[in-house]
């Protein structure tokens, strides 16, 4: 087995006397779609925030392709190849769809301070290629402010991909979307993972989405990693059953928050 893209060891974070994340360890392979699930308050977002530098860990190690990224600020982590999407979309509402992607590309290519060329003329074709990839080319000249929520999520994915990440962190990528839109977005993500070899770690409450698209699943509960494995392994794990349903069959055709 090749070396992991992301290697996490004994990651921990407390807030006062509350252990939000406790001794979490896992690896993420190249081109793998790994789901991190758990009930509300399990520590999923806290874990994400430590991985991309938004939150300082109390203990542990985080390595990207063998290089430590723990303690680096979000911009340095991003420069090293870690992209992220958020539960609430973060786009420039006053700009067009194309301009949003162009701004990400300008930042990626370090042309933020190029005073000799107007930003509107930079990386146009590259932006259009990314919009093509996420099925948004026809909406390139629409203002982001008037997009449907599902289209905003696809735009946010294009923006994240503009930085050519090796690792993409997706925190609740389908939150607020209709069931059919959720499936479409995660299938799109899975296709991009397969095509580009990007490694993806994502959190998600819709178990139909998780079970249909994740290559592997990890389960957090009260900050502790209680299960990890294939869809079948996790679905049939007794501790996971207890955490989610108090016993019985896990997620038979329905989503749980």
Protein Blocks (a to p, Z undefined) as FASTA:
>chain_A
ZZdfbdcehiacdehjbcfbghiacdddehiacddeddehilmmmmmmmmnopaccfbdc
ddeehiafehiafklmmmnopacddfbdcddfkbcfklmmmmmmmmmnopmmmmkbcfkl
goklmmmmmmmmnopmmmmmpcfklpcfklmmmmmmmmmmmnopabdcdehklgoiafkl
mmmmmmmmmmmmmmnopacddddfblklmmmmpmbdcddeehiafbgcdfklmmmpmklm
mmmnopajehehiacZZ
